Amino acid sequence: MNIFKLSIKNLFYRPLSSLLSLLLLALGVSMISLLVLINSVVRDQMNNNLKGIDMVVGAKGSPLQLILSSVYHIDSPTGNISLKEARSIEKNPMVGNSVPLLYGDNYEGFRIVGTNEKFIELYNLSIENGSFWDNEFDVVVGKKIATKLNLKVGDTFVSSHGLNQTGEVHADSPFTIVGIANFSNSVADQLILTSAESVWGIHEEHDHDEEHDHDEEHDHDEEHDHDEEHDHDEEHDHDEEHDHDEEHDHEEEHEHDDDKEITAMLIKFDSPMNVIQFPRYINENTNLQSAVPSYEISRLFKLFGFGIETINLLAYLIIVVSGISIFITLFNSMKERKYDMALIRTLGGSRLQLSSMLVYEALTLTISGFIIGIILSRLGLVFISNLMESSFNYSLNSYGILNDEFWLLAISILIGLIACLIPSIQVYKMDISKTLSNE
């Protein structure tokens, strides 16, 4: 006598009750599994993108916004900061390494970030095809962008102003792709990297052209009036100009750099103790703002923690309700099949076999519900990943079984065993002669 096959057939004896129990358990499992998956994947993504960044310096505003915009590139920047002030911070002995960031343009929704070779070292980037930039308006494209937009080395494109595709197009300043970066599983995969000079060049070119036209017109109007005076002073000024030429050029270039701005600066400290002292110094003694990524991300998870815990409790409550539903299904099924079970006993079936039949039914429902719940959680993760892809260019692409889900399987099996405990004991103690006489 195949008890397992018989238990499967018994489940179809009351299909609606069995289906309700199955769906309740699958729903609870899928909710918990999805939350565990999202929590794990998001934490891994955030920790991987931190890359040991101890502090971010930017304009005054929300510290969390500064972190999200500068480290994860999923928010708007708080503003720009002076390059002169950034350099003074960079020279501070507490600072071990600093990486400047400039952004404000995009191509097809992907951010164009101006930086230097320190960003490449920070994210340990390597080139799959081509090389890193050498000249102005050369760019290195992240692997994810290259794959999605079908870009290759040698292609050119023009950027749009702002962080979305609706901004003004800089048609007179095309970029040239000189390299495609290898996949790094970091935010760099969805960025277009170039030199800081390229970003400055785009935004200064328009102002420079207007200023050049204005100066040319102004010089033309004054040329006739000062012609004789210019001839008289030319010889006298020539020697003095020659003596001070290099010094003047150097000072002009330095002053010009000091007028420039960057969006933010990523900082790593030589000593872990500096992360306590230096951010406070920046916030209290400068016009800039400092934010510690690890602290802000921890605070972000705490803000979402209450909602996640509430959903978890609701999901566990659904699983408990599914266990009660399984108990009711098995209990009612046992009462309705008492006569059949008594006949099985007279045909040679043992008490243990009849009790095992109910255990098999409970385990079949719980394990099937767990598997369906896991499948539903993965489908939910695909849906959420597509939403994040379209909104933030992030994807949640981890679909493996996590250790916490094995605990979830154990809990599901335990609930099934508890649900079948009372019906199994009653079947085991069933009086065959009394049952058959009553029928």
Residue pairs with C-beta under 8 A, 6 or more apart in sequence:
1 344
1 347
1 348
1 349
1 353
3 349
3 353
3 356
3 357
3 360
4 360
6 357
7 357
7 358
7 360
7 361
7 364
8 360
8 361
8 364
10 333
10 337
10 357
10 361
11 18
11 361
11 364
11 365
12 18
13 333
13 337
14 329
14 332
14 333
17 325
17 328
17 329
17 332
17 333
18 329
18 365
20 325
20 329
21 322
21 325
21 326
21 329
21 365
21 369
22 365
22 368
22 369
22 372
23 369
24 318
24 319
24 321
24 322
24 325
24 369
25 319
25 322
25 323
25 326
25 365
25 366
25 369
25 370
25 373
25 412
25 415
26 369
26 370
26 372
26 373
26 376
27 315
27 318
27 322
27 373
27 376
28 315
28 316
28 317
28 318
28 319
28 321
28 322
28 373
29 315
29 319
29 369
29 370
29 372
29 373
29 374
29 376
29 377
29 408
29 412
30 372
30 373
30 374
30 376
30 377
30 380
31 311
31 312
31 314
31 315
31 318
31 377
32 312
32 315
32 316
32 319
32 408
33 373
33 374
33 377
33 405
33 408
34 376
34 377
34 380
34 381
35 308
35 311
35 312
35 315
36 402
36 404
36 405
36 408
37 377
37 378
37 381
37 396
37 398
37 402
38 381
38 384
38 396
39 308
40 398
40 402
40 404
41 381
41 396
41 397
41 398
42 396
43 301
44 398
45 394
45 396
46 72
46 297
48 185
48 186
49 71
49 72
49 186
49 187
50 71
50 293
50 294
50 297
51 122
51 123
51 186
52 122
52 268
53 71
53 122
53 266
53 267
53 268
53 293
54 267
54 268
54 269
54 272
54 274
54 275
54 292
54 293
55 266
55 267
55 269
55 275
55 278
55 279
55 282
55 290
55 291
55 292
55 293
56 66
56 67
56 70
56 71
56 264
56 265
56 266
56 267
56 290
56 291
56 292
56 293
57 81
57 86
57 89
57 264
57 265
57 267
57 282
57 288
57 289
57 290
58 66
58 69
58 70
58 77
58 78
58 79
58 81
58 263
58 264
58 265
58 288
58 289
58 291
59 66
59 77
59 78
59 79
59 80
59 81
59 288
59 289
60 78
60 79
60 287
60 288
60 289
61 78
61 79
61 289
62 78
63 289
63 291
63 296
64 291
64 296
64 299
64 300
65 75
65 76
65 77
65 78
66 77
66 78
66 264
66 289
66 291
67 291
67 293
67 296
67 297
68 74
68 75
69 75
69 76
69 77
69 78
69 263
69 264
70 77
70 101
70 263
70 264
70 266
71 187
71 266
71 293
72 187
73 103
73 111
73 113
73 187
73 190
73 191
74 392
74 394
76 163
77 103
77 104
77 263
77 264
78 289
80 261
80 262
80 263
81 261
81 262
81 263
81 264
81 265
81 288
82 258
82 261
83 100
83 257
83 258
83 259
83 260
83 261
83 262
84 257
84 258
85 286
85 287
85 288
86 98
86 100
86 262
86 265
89 95
89 98
89 265
89 267
89 282
89 286
89 288
90 98
90 265
92 278
94 269
94 270
94 271
94 274
94 277
94 278
95 267
95 268
95 269
95 270
95 274
95 278
96 267
96 268
96 269
96 270
97 118
97 122
97 267
97 268
98 118
98 265
98 266
98 267
98 268
99 115
99 116
99 118
99 119
99 122
99 265
99 266
99 267
100 114
100 115
100 116
100 196
100 262
100 264
100 265
101 113
101 114
101 115
101 119
101 262
101 263
101 264
101 265
101 266
102 113
102 114
102 115
102 196
102 199
102 200
102 262
102 263
103 111
103 112
103 113
103 114
103 163
103 199
103 263
104 161
104 162
104 163
104 199
104 203
104 263
105 111
105 112
105 159
105 160
105 161
105 162
105 167
105 170
105 199
105 202
106 112
106 159
106 160
106 162
106 163
106 164
106 165
106 167
107 157
107 158
107 159
107 160
107 175
107 192
108 149
108 165
109 164
109 165
109 393
110 142
110 145
110 149
110 190
110 191
110 192
110 393
111 163
111 190
111 191
111 192
112 139
112 159
112 175
112 191
112 192
112 194
112 199
113 119
113 191
113 192
113 193
113 194
114 194
114 195
114 196
114 197
114 198
114 199
114 200
115 193
115 194
115 195
115 196
116 195
116 196
117 132
119 125
119 188
119 193
119 266
120 132
120 193
122 266
122 268
123 184
123 186
123 187
123 188
124 184
125 140
125 181
125 182
125 184
125 188
126 181
126 182
127 140
127 179
127 180
127 181
127 182
128 143
128 180
128 181
128 182
129 152
129 153
129 179
129 180
130 140
130 153
130 177
130 178
130 179
130 180
131 178
131 179
132 140
132 178
132 179
133 139
133 140
133 178
133 179
133 193
133 194
133 195
133 198
134 178
136 195
136 197
136 198
136 201
137 173
137 174
137 175
137 176
137 194
137 198
137 201
138 175
138 176
138 178
138 194
138 195
138 198
139 175
139 176
139 177
139 178
139 179
139 192
139 193
139 194
139 198
140 177
140 178
140 179
140 180
140 181
140 192
140 193
140 194
141 151
141 177
141 179
141 180
141 181
141 192
141 193
142 181
142 188
142 189
142 190
142 191
142 192
142 193
143 180
143 181
143 182
143 183
143 184
143 189
144 183
144 189
144 190
144 393
145 151
145 189
145 190
145 191
145 192
146 152
146 180
151 157
151 177
151 180
152 177
152 180
153 177
153 178
153 179
153 180
154 176
154 177
155 176
155 177
156 174
156 175
156 176
156 177
157 174
157 175
157 177
158 169
158 170
158 171
158 173
158 174
158 175
159 169
159 170
159 173
159 175
159 202
160 166
160 167
160 168
160 169
160 170
161 167
161 168
161 169
161 170
162 168
170 202
172 205
173 201
173 202
173 205
175 192
175 194
175 198
181 188
181 189
181 193
183 189
190 393
190 394
196 262
200 260
269 275
269 278
275 292
278 290
279 290
279 291
279 292
282 288
282 289
282 290
283 289
283 290
319 411
319 412
319 415
320 415
322 369
322 415
323 415
323 416
323 418
323 419
324 419
326 362
326 365
326 366
326 415
326 416
326 419
326 420
327 418
327 419
327 420
327 422
327 423
329 365
330 358
330 361
330 362
330 419
330 420
330 423
331 422
331 423
333 361
333 423
334 341
334 358
334 423
334 426
334 427
338 430
338 435
338 439
339 435
339 436
339 439
341 349
341 354
341 427
341 430
341 435
342 430
342 432
342 435
342 436
342 439
343 436
344 353
344 354
345 351
345 354
345 430
345 432
346 432
346 436
351 427
351 428
351 430
352 428
354 427
354 428
354 430
355 424
355 425
355 427
355 428
357 427
358 420
358 423
358 424
358 427
359 417
359 420
359 424
361 420
362 416
362 417
362 419
362 420
363 413
363 416
363 417
365 416
366 412
366 413
366 415
366 416
367 409
367 412
367 413
367 416
369 412
370 408
370 409
370 412
374 401
374 405
378 399
381 396
381 399
384 396
385 395
385 396
385 397
388 394
388 395
388 396
389 395
